[in-house]
Amino acid sequence: QLFVPGESDTQHLLLKIDSASLPKSFAESQERVDKHNWKKAYEKEVGAIEKVGEFKVIPRSELPAGAAILPIKELFSIKDDGRYKVRVVVRGDLEPPTDEELYSPTASMDAFRVILGIIATERLHMASLDVKNAYLYGRAKEPIYMKLPEGHRENNGENIWKSYTTIYGLKEAPKLWHATLHKVLLDLGFENCAVDACVYKRKKLDIKS
């Protein structure tokens, strides 16, 4: 199938071709002709973090003694369908070292093959879903303190973010997200597979949220 871009698509394609043309910061994004698109995507990301992740703005003076303020990084991209995307992540590489186990299981390819084989043999229907901002549902044991994004409306140099939920880039985020998902699935009546920690089964089909 041949795709012939229209006039409105030309800018998206040019920006996709050259990643160096993407903004590297909020300030840079607001100096471009498409600044309104970037601002809308930026506010959507920050809004999701504060709503889903329950990140609260607090004055830096409330930071407990010895607590670290994690630095962040803002990533800008344009999706294949032309959507503007901004992702705010923690600089996990700058986190203080920890002795805590950070392992999080991932499903094996053998597990996928077995499940697909069962679906084909039993003539079952297969469905997929995506959890938006999944890592924001992970619950941390201790509060997390972060710098505010550059374009945050309350970023006056004296405020920071505080939350008990995880965020992308945090070293323990995958582990805590898996723990959250595991608990939800067990509460719904699923059983965890003994062979693969990422595979669950449930005999009853009626699942009520």
Buried (B, 14 or more C-beta within 10 A) or exposed (E): EEEEEEEEEEBBEEBBEEEEEBBEBBEBBBEBEBBEBBBEBBBEBBEBBBEBBEBEBBEEEEBEEEBEBBBBBBBBBBEEEBEBBBBBBBBBEEBEEEEEEEEBEEEBEEBEEBBEEEEEEEEEEEEEEEEEBBBBBBEBEEBBBBBBBBBBEEBEEEBBBBBBBBBBBBBBBBBBBBBBBBEEBEEEEBEBBEEBBBBBEEEEEEEEE
